[in-house]
Amino acid sequence: MGQSEHGPGHRRGGLEYKPRNARFFYTVLIVASLAGIALNLTPLDPIKALYWSAVINGVTAVPLMIVMMLMGSRRKVMGKFTLPWPLKDFRLAGYCGNGHAAVVMFATW
């Protein structure tokens, strides 16, 4: 596949490409690997880092879900691929469940 087939701004990526054909992908891969090595050399506790990343993920999940559902429900954004009604009906349960968990977490802190 040529780069022009994917439209403007598309960059090739994946391990199936040689580094000279996917420079951006391999640059990101190398930088992320070096950042991981650097973090390994710090006194940062990896279990605490995992814990806090889960806390941040749980707190930010509800607003992100709301934005995604609003976008997925708009025909102007999604065209013919808007969300079907069964998925829209389950969104309230997802908002309430995740929102309740975040509130309880902060209340019991």
Secondary structure, 3 states (H helix, E strand, C coil): CCHHHHCCCCCCCCCCCCCCCCHHHHHHHHHHHHHHHHHHCCCCCHHHHHHHHHHHHHHHHHHHHHHHHHHHHCHHHHHHHCCCHHHHHHHHHHHHHHHHHHHHHHHCC
